Amino acid sequence: MEKLNLTGKSKHAADDSLKGLSALFVDGERVFIDNGAIHAKSDLERGLTFVKTPDELVNPRVVWVFWVTLKRFEGVQGYHGLVSYRILIDDEQKLGYKSLAEQVNKMDKAVRGTVDISAVPVTVTVRVRDFLQRIRPDLWEHAAQAFQASLA
């Protein structure tokens, strides 16, 4: 069983509020965790030059990123916050576009327990739900009601 690799278990010092934070990516059919995103250094971001506007990209693909947070509820831990944003990647040009301000603001919201994935296509939310249920069924079972409802 794959485990969430939370920042609290890494070798670097992180603010306590970030210890229950993970970055979940949906890139087409592929769903994976890459906590390098917490410092804007995910595998997808490495090697890309980020442009100021999405208009500078010729043939971008959309990658959805979800900030997922955990919280202890009545002695058990469960999923708590879930907020998404998009990265656009043009592989041919090795360019990308994202709003760093949006990324940081959404991270803060997830840490505070906000659940907002209203802009995400249903096909993507189904992949996220299935992944989170499979990777850690115990966290799903003890998830906040709003968290589970957002992925229903």
PyMOL commands that set and color helices and strands:
alter all, ss='L'
color gray80, all
select helices_A, chain A and resi 7-9+16-18+35-39+54-56+100-111+122-135+137-141+145-150
alter helices_A, ss='H'
color red, helices_A
select strands_A, chain A and resi 21-27+30-33+49-50+61-73+76-90+95-97+115-116
alter strands_A, ss='S'
color yellow, strands_A
deselect
rebuild
show_as cartoon
